[in-house]
Amino acid sequence: MKSTAAISSYAKIGFESEVLGASPHRLIAMLFDGALREIANARKGIARNDIPAKGASVGRAISIIGEGLSGSLNMEAGGELAQNLRRLYDYMALRLAEANLKNDVGMLDEVTRLLTEIKEGWDGIRPQSG
């Protein structure tokens, strides 16, 4: 048990260090990764019939998308693109909530595809260091 707690503490410190040292672009990439990870965990929860784990993972994914990704949009500077992304993030959150209620893996897969496509675009505009 003590080694598990130590590993958990170490992982938390490593994650916090990564966040503190991350560029704004990297922080958004981390949000995409986190949302995709939580959706994958929800999918596993459905497969195991672990309803509490599935619900917790869906809830975290909805929070990451709604508060993190949508909340990071600059609606003034982003114009129509930001408005469209906000609507898409709202749609994803709705689909995740429906997937949670219906134990629908297809809805989880749909959101995964949408997020992956946006993430690939985001990764494609990664600032060059140097």
C-alpha positions in Angstrom: 0.0 0.0 0.0 2.7 2.5 0.9 4.4 2.0 -2.5 1.1 2.6 -4.3 0.7 5.9 -2.4 4.3 6.9 -3.2 3.8 6.2 -6.9 0.6 8.2 -6.9 2.3 11.1 -5.2 5.2 11.0 -7.6 2.9 10.9 -10.6 0.9 13.8 -9.2 4.1 15.9 -8.7 5.3 15.0 -12.2 1.9 16.0 -13.7 1.9 19.3 -11.7 5.4 20.1 -12.8 4.5 19.4 -16.5 1.5 21.8 -16.2 3.5 24.5 -14.5 6.2 24.4 -17.2 3.8 24.0 -20.2 3.2 26.6 -22.9 -0.4 27.7 -23.5 -0.4 25.5 -26.6 0.8 22.5 -24.6 -1.8 23.0 -21.9 -4.6 22.8 -24.5 -3.0 19.6 -26.0 -3.0 18.2 -22.4 -6.7 18.9 -22.2 -7.4 17.0 -25.4 -5.3 14.1 -24.1 -7.1 14.1 -20.8 -10.6 14.2 -22.3 -9.7 11.3 -24.7 -8.2 9.3 -21.8 -11.4 9.8 -19.7 -13.6 8.7 -22.7 -11.4 5.6 -23.1 -11.8 4.9 -19.4 -15.6 5.3 -19.6 -15.6 2.8 -22.5 -13.7 0.4 -20.3 -16.2 1.0 -17.5 -19.0 0.1 -19.8 -17.2 -3.1 -20.9 -16.7 -4.1 -17.2 -20.2 -3.0 -16.3 -18.6 -0.7 -13.7 -21.2 2.0 -13.7 -19.6 4.2 -11.0 -16.2 4.3 -12.8 -17.9 4.9 -16.2 -19.9 7.8 -14.7 -16.9 9.3 -13.0 -14.9 9.2 -16.3 -17.7 10.7 -18.3 -18.1 13.4 -15.8 -14.4 14.3 -15.9 -14.5 14.2 -19.7 -17.4 16.6 -19.8 -15.6 18.9 -17.3 -12.5 18.9 -19.4 -14.4 19.7 -22.6 -16.8 22.2 -21.1 -14.6 24.0 -18.6 -11.2 23.4 -20.1 -11.5 23.4 -23.9 -14.6 25.5 -24.3 -13.6 27.8 -21.5 -10.2 28.5 -23.1 -11.8 29.8 -26.3 -11.2 33.5 -26.9 -14.6 34.4 -28.3 -13.6 38.0 -29.3 -10.4 37.1 -31.2 -11.6 33.7 -32.4 -14.7 35.0 -34.1 -16.8 32.4 -36.1 -14.2 29.6 -35.5 -14.4 30.0 -31.7 -18.2 30.1 -31.9 -18.3 26.9 -34.0 -15.9 25.2 -31.6 -18.0 26.2 -28.6 -21.1 24.7 -30.3 -19.2 21.6 -31.1 -17.9 21.3 -27.5 -21.4 21.7 -26.2 -22.6 19.0 -28.6 -19.8 16.7 -27.4 -20.8 17.2 -23.8 -24.4 16.4 -24.6 -23.4 13.3 -26.4 -21.3 12.2 -23.5 -24.1 12.7 -21.1 -26.4 10.6 -23.4 -23.7 7.9 -23.6 -23.5 7.8 -19.9 -27.3 7.4 -19.5 -27.6 4.8 -22.3 -24.2 3.0 -21.8 -23.7 3.7 -25.5 -20.2 3.0 -26.7 -21.1 4.4 -30.2 -21.7 7.8 -28.7 -18.3 7.7 -26.9 -16.7 6.7 -30.2 -18.3 9.6 -32.0 -17.0 12.1 -29.4 -13.6 10.4 -29.6 -13.5 10.9 -33.4 -14.5 14.5 -33.1 -12.0 15.3 -30.4 -9.2 13.5 -32.2 -9.9 15.4 -35.4 -9.7 18.7 -33.6 -6.6 17.6 -31.6 -4.8 16.7 -34.9 -5.6 20.2 -36.2 -4.3 21.7 -32.9 -1.1 19.6 -33.0 -0.6 20.7 -36.6 -0.3 24.4 -35.6 2.2 23.6 -32.8 4.6 26.5 -32.3 8.1 25.7 -33.4 10.6 26.0 -30.6 13.9 27.4 -31.3 
